[in-house]
Amino acid sequence: MADLNMKMTDPIFRTQYRVIYGDTDSGGIMYHANYLRLMEIGRTEMLRSWAIPYSEMEKQGLILPVTESYLRYKAPARYDDLVTIATSLAELKHVSCRFHYRISRWEEGQGQERLLVKGFTQLACINRQGKLTPFPVNIQEAMQGIWQQVS
């Protein structure tokens, strides 16, 4: 069974996303699977800003498919909400990595953020033939550099 610990570790990268109509179901609530897209946004923007763009990894013949994901829903996002996606690199191994996420919305009347979803994704490093492959040194160093960022 997966480790369900989803503690956010510094540094934490934050980006925002406005919920569009196409993200929602007929009740105006964000469809549950769309939170995985938000996690991808958080992860790719973190890598782009603090390490290496995913497109550069692809140019080196690498793909990082999600091998495991977990989401814990706490409250719904609705159409036109501005949500914050907080992302942290929780683990970097020889052929895999794990990211933790917290998606929240500012509650004006409460004067604080409200947690909507928390979760994680585990990704494997594979080559174009689909075989597990170690992260090249330059990518491993770039990703390890995330831990030197100031949040």
Steps between C-alpha positions, in 0.01 A plus 500: 500500500617851422636734762212743549715758679448822305701742713609805304873559530683822423541648257140521388423628151169680454309579184141605442227373272154636421235224479339516155150387410641195317658380828163467669214253504132591457491623858776755441749303713842403369493143366712281729749381235588857403695538824761269344541759222553768763767284661669466162491879461660541843768239429595620152507866603718416800743309278499779239565771760741327736669215311455405135204527262330169433552565128877488559466159662306381196776628271736273694269205426337479843137477601364526854170310511291506815515152656291574805275780619291571804253779567314583819205730435413745777276763333390575142639758260237677295482677167705822500682423828862610506687211659858473617695187415780442752758242388803349671754244384473244777739235371757448225633150442714338234209433258202670661377810679203600711319833524254614767220750435249716683232679302324777685278802456513830687187544710441876509244485781726273708822689430686177429561226247267202488653166409310342211718200408829351610686218333811364337627360174783250456677514164744262334785598270480301175658521158315512167489119494312497829787361708582631845812710480696697758468875500800641311742688726403843361129441565560346841716800599240745366222329694712478816550875457132547580584441865734802488218735391361759735122481521 
